[in-house]
Amino acid sequence: MNETWLEELREFIAIPSVSADPAHQDDLRRAAEWVRDFVKRAGGEAELVRRGTRDLVIGDIPASTNGADAPTVLVYGHFDVQPPAPLELWESPPFELEERDGWFYARGIADDKGQLYTLLKAAELLRADGALPVNIRVACDGEEEIGGHSIVEFLEEDDRGADACIIFDGGMTRPEQPEFALATRGLVGFHVQVRTGERDMHSGYYGGAALNAIHVLVQGLSALIARNGLLPDQLRVGRTALSEVEVASLQKLPSGAQILDEAGATPLDANAEHDFYDRTWAEPSLDVNGIHGGKPEFVNTTLVVEAEARFTIRLAPGQEPDTIAAAAERLFRGAVPKDAVVTMERENSAPPGVFAPDSPAIQLGLEAFQRAVGVRPILVRVGGTLPIYPALAEKGIPTIGTGFALRESNVHSPNERLRVQDVDRAVAAATELYKGLAALA
Ligand SMILES: [Zn+2]
């Protein structure tokens, strides 16, 4: 790989921009400044925009061709990284870029500093050649790994918009088969507390006559969880089925059976393997994330009067957080004795995000990738929640969400890595994307 690129990447990677660790706040700022300065060197303008305790980098690299007709492409990436712990499992220091056996190793090389670098590099090279055919807007954050919302707030308030957005922060389920993520699931979370008395009681005196809070909690939760693999109908309202192109993509992905098996998972029911992608892409799901009550660590005969749980619902594309949250609360309350004191506090919430597969930006993007890497990407969904997707969808900005990380890239784990050849391919893909999206003019 080109020596200049290697030096730049090494320098960016060497900044330990761990957003979760307060000791690294200066490093986060240095990483933001690094992005800002790169954009300026590329012939653009950029500045740090402070939001709360963190900086966004907001900038522009103007088109060098196409004049006033050049469309605008928003480039998003995040310059923060996950903590590298446990350090002893790393085979080389996490913040020193190391090349071994065809892979670059370093924290952030795949998620997301290395991939963000390729988007910026491609813009810089085109601009230096006087051949950048789109206006590039750069919007990067340093709190993606801790669930920050500053980039979402920025997009909500922004009225300049863009004709398309490119995000390289994902990867390929199978090597050599690029993917564009068209949709993400949303999220609603609840903290439920149940109280059925003032203090715990002797089950010998009161058992059979007094209400036990753990029983109430379990009854309520039972009304919410999946039966025969699907959530109650009230929680499935609004979901949109997989489109034909998404169903076609399944041919090129590992089977549900393989994915569950590799994770060491127990299938939820007899159809879970066959319906894996339907279940995780096009259906809502509910997981109880923690439950607490009584003293299960001791032998005891207590009638328990306090219990609590946290549960989260992944919302299918098409669903509304408020509608599903209200339905969940009704189902829970409807299933428990009315004399129990139940508080349900709604916590983390994000809508699902959906982009149309046939939009010109997506179609131009597919062709650009085919030219750059020789393979047409498949269109997929993401079972997880990425708040920037619905924010972009809300603004009507079609988004190409893709990337070059592999399942073996150890994202969020020790020895994070990206194939050396994929840095070149990502720069090539970004270059073709910028050229291809010029047709949006
Ligand atoms: Zn990421």
Boltz pocket constraint, residues with backbone or C-beta under 6 A from the ligand:
constraints:
  - pocket:
      binder: B
      contacts: [[A, 78], [A, 110], [A, 111], [A, 112], [A, 144], [A, 169]]
      max_distance: 6.0
